Amino acid sequence: MSRLRRIALRVPDGEAEPVRARLLELSPNGFEEVEVAGGSVELAVYASSEGATELLAKLPRATVEPVVEGWEDAWRDFHRPVVAGGLWLGPPWRTPPDPAQAVVIDPGRAFGTGAHPTTRLCVELLATGLRGGSLLDVGCGSGVLSIAAVRLRFAPVLAVDVDPVAVETTRENAAANGVAVDAAVLDALAEPLPVADVAVANVLLGPVEAILARLDAREAITSGYLAGERPAHAGWGHVETAELDGWAADRFRRRLGAGPASATILP
């Protein structure tokens, strides 16, 4: 018998966003979402028996049940392709209409499949109002935004993450998509950041604000937080906000005369 468990929370639609944000912290590989009759939504993650015990301690309202036979197919059905910024974002078991305009990401060891609203918002903002140039992806995860940036004709593209697994996954996904992305292990909150024309950071609100203080870029796109929230730093002027399914992304432009705390040259 499988030791895998499904941990689920059922909440009213109006209370779902904080729960989504909490699940994203606890399960960075993603979670399942199912609409329930009566204006509610069920949010679920999968874990081993040991992991389920740990999650239940942090989600006291959750229920747990064994995963039934055939769960692999149901899991695959959950990961469906989306379109953002004119690009097709989807898993490898789906066939894109135009491979040259596709970002294929296998849900796996690093966060970022393309389907999450914050990812889609960042891609949309990258695709509109910007003229390419070099790009720095801070907290790259699976590399989905870096690969999308190459498809949108940004070059060169450098992806950085504090997690070596994320960096390795980004390299693998870039190779699988046939695009050139340099990826490196780097702590964006402590080490010098490379200079780039455009930077993108799809992480939590607090780290985004700290990253903005350290970036040397002409423009920055940020996300990873809820609608109604907005990072702030005196060196940046707000240009626009985009929202989707209760999440937000913002585009900022460097103020004249404002400089970063620490940066290096992008190769």
Residue pairs with C-beta under 8 A, 6 or more apart in sequence:
1 66
2 66
2 67
2 69
2 71
3 48
3 49
4 46
4 47
4 48
4 66
4 67
4 71
5 46
5 47
5 48
5 49
5 51
5 52
5 64
5 65
5 66
5 67
6 44
6 45
6 46
6 64
6 65
6 66
6 67
6 71
7 44
7 45
7 46
7 47
7 52
7 55
7 56
7 59
7 62
7 63
7 64
8 42
8 43
8 44
8 62
8 63
8 64
8 65
9 19
9 23
9 42
9 43
9 44
9 59
9 61
9 62
9 63
10 36
10 40
10 41
10 42
10 43
11 19
11 40
11 41
11 43
12 39
12 40
12 41
13 39
13 40
13 41
16 41
16 43
16 246
17 226
17 227
17 246
17 247
18 226
19 43
20 31
20 33
20 43
20 246
21 226
22 59
23 31
23 43
23 45
24 31
24 111
24 116
25 204
26 45
26 55
26 58
26 59
27 45
27 47
27 55
28 110
28 111
28 141
29 107
29 108
29 109
29 110
29 111
30 79
30 107
30 111
30 113
30 116
31 43
31 44
31 45
32 43
32 44
32 45
32 46
32 75
32 78
33 41
33 42
33 43
33 44
34 41
34 42
34 44
35 41
35 42
36 42
45 55
46 67
46 71
46 75
47 54
47 55
52 64
55 62
56 62
56 64
76 91
76 93
79 90
79 91
79 107
79 113
79 115
80 90
80 94
80 115
81 88
81 89
81 90
81 91
81 94
81 96
81 114
81 115
82 88
82 89
82 90
82 114
82 115
82 120
83 89
84 114
84 119
84 120
84 121
84 123
84 124
84 127
84 148
85 123
85 124
85 126
85 127
85 128
85 148
85 152
86 101
86 127
87 101
87 102
87 103
87 123
87 127
87 148
87 151
87 152
88 96
88 97
88 98
88 101
88 102
88 103
89 102
89 103
89 105
89 113
89 114
89 115
89 119
89 120
89 123
89 144
89 148
90 96
90 102
90 103
90 104
90 105
90 114
90 115
91 104
91 105
91 106
91 107
91 113
92 104
92 106
92 176
96 102
96 104
100 151
101 151
102 151
102 177
103 114
103 144
103 147
103 148
103 151
103 177
104 173
104 176
104 177
105 112
105 113
105 114
105 142
105 143
105 144
105 147
105 173
106 173
106 176
107 113
108 142
108 169
109 165
109 166
109 169
110 141
110 142
110 143
110 161
110 163
110 165
110 166
110 169
110 170
111 141
111 142
111 166
112 119
112 140
112 141
112 142
112 143
112 144
112 145
112 202
113 119
113 142
113 144
114 120
114 123
114 144
114 148
116 247
117 244
117 245
117 246
117 247
118 202
118 223
118 224
118 225
118 247
118 249
119 144
119 145
119 202
119 223
120 244
121 223
121 242
121 243
121 244
121 247
121 248
121 249
122 145
122 200
122 202
122 221
122 223
122 249
123 145
123 148
123 152
124 242
124 249
125 221
125 240
125 242
125 249
125 251
126 145
126 148
126 149
126 152
126 154
126 198
126 200
126 221
127 152
129 239
129 240
129 251
130 198
130 219
132 152
132 153
132 154
132 155
132 197
133 154
133 155
133 196
133 197
133 198
133 218
134 154
134 155
134 156
134 157
134 158
134 195
134 196
134 197
134 198
134 266
135 146
135 149
135 154
135 155
135 156
135 157
135 158
135 196
135 197
135 198
135 199
135 200
136 158
136 160
136 193
136 194
136 196
136 198
136 199
136 200
136 215
136 217
136 266
137 143
137 145
137 146
137 149
137 157
137 158
137 159
137 160
137 199
137 200
138 160
138 188
138 193
138 199
138 200
138 201
138 203
138 211
138 215
139 160
139 161
139 162
139 166
139 188
139 201
139 202
139 203
139 207
139 211
140 146
140 159
140 160
140 161
140 166
140 167
140 170
140 183
141 161
141 166
141 169
141 170
141 202
142 166
142 169
142 170
142 173
143 159
143 166
143 169
143 170
143 171
143 173
143 174
143 181
143 183
144 173
145 200
145 202
146 157
146 158
146 159
146 170
146 174
146 181
146 183
147 173
147 174
147 177
147 179
147 181
149 157
149 200
150 157
150 174
150 179
150 180
150 181
151 179
154 198
155 180
156 180
156 182
156 266
156 267
157 180
157 181
157 182
158 181
158 182
158 183
158 184
158 194
158 196
158 266
158 267
159 167
159 170
159 181
159 182
159 183
159 184
160 167
160 183
160 184
160 185
160 186
160 188
160 193
160 194
161 167
161 170
161 183
161 185
161 186
162 185
162 186
162 187
162 188
163 185
164 185
167 183
167 184
167 185
168 183
170 181
170 183
171 181
171 183
174 180
174 181
174 183
182 267
186 193
188 201
188 207
188 210
188 211
188 214
189 207
189 210
189 211
189 214
191 262
192 262
192 263
192 264
193 199
193 211
193 214
193 215
193 216
193 260
193 262
193 263
193 264
194 263
194 264
194 265
194 266
194 267
195 216
195 217
195 263
195 264
195 265
195 266
196 216
196 217
196 266
197 217
197 218
197 219
198 217
198 218
198 219
198 220
198 221
199 211
199 215
199 217
199 219
199 220
199 221
200 220
200 221
200 222
201 207
201 208
201 211
201 212
201 220
201 221
201 222
201 223
201 224
202 222
202 223
202 224
202 249
203 211
203 224
204 224
204 225
205 224
205 225
205 229
205 231
207 224
208 222
208 223
208 224
208 225
208 231
209 231
209 232
209 233
211 222
212 220
212 222
212 231
212 233
212 235
212 236
212 252
213 233
213 235
213 260
213 261
214 260
214 261
214 262
214 263
215 260
215 263
216 259
216 260
216 263
217 254
218 253
218 254
219 239
219 251
219 252
219 253
219 254
220 236
220 251
220 252
220 254
221 249
221 250
221 251
221 252
222 231
222 249
222 250
222 252
223 247
223 248
223 249
223 250
225 231
225 247
225 248
226 246
226 247
226 248
227 243
227 246
227 247
227 248
228 248
229 248
230 238
230 241
230 248
230 250
231 250
234 255
234 258
235 254
235 255
235 258
235 259
235 260
236 252
236 253
236 254
236 255
236 258
237 252
237 253
237 254
237 255
238 250
238 251
238 252
239 250
239 251
239 252
239 253
240 250
240 251
241 248
241 249
241 250
241 251
242 248
242 249
242 250
243 249
